[in-house]
């Protein structure tokens, strides 16, 4: 699997840039142990995770990189899989502010009124 992921390494590392919680090898391990899902496209990649809360299951779009048109086309298939195969009733992602200016708002994504704060310990 790592060989397949390596084809998308630059997209994965670009999506992870500025946040050091994961590196490329962590993503490879997550896909290998199936805690993360790998969605490759010809020129793009999406990595997801299913998060289980007591009241619902959520598709978490962990990272996405590549061609925006291609990523947009990949989204509905992934959402359908999450809903029908995994029982997810919600989807979420955290991304850089530039994602606000993409196709996502037209497809029903909205900014939640939560604050994400971080502190070094």
Secondary structure as UniProt FT lines:
FT   HELIX           2..6
FT   TURN            7..8
FT   HELIX           9..16
FT   TURN            17..18
FT   TURN            20..21
FT   HELIX           24..32
FT   TURN            33..34
FT   STRAND          37..40
FT   STRAND          45..52
FT   STRAND          57..65
FT   HELIX           68..86
FT   STRAND          90..93
FT   HELIX           97..101
FT   HELIX           103..107
//
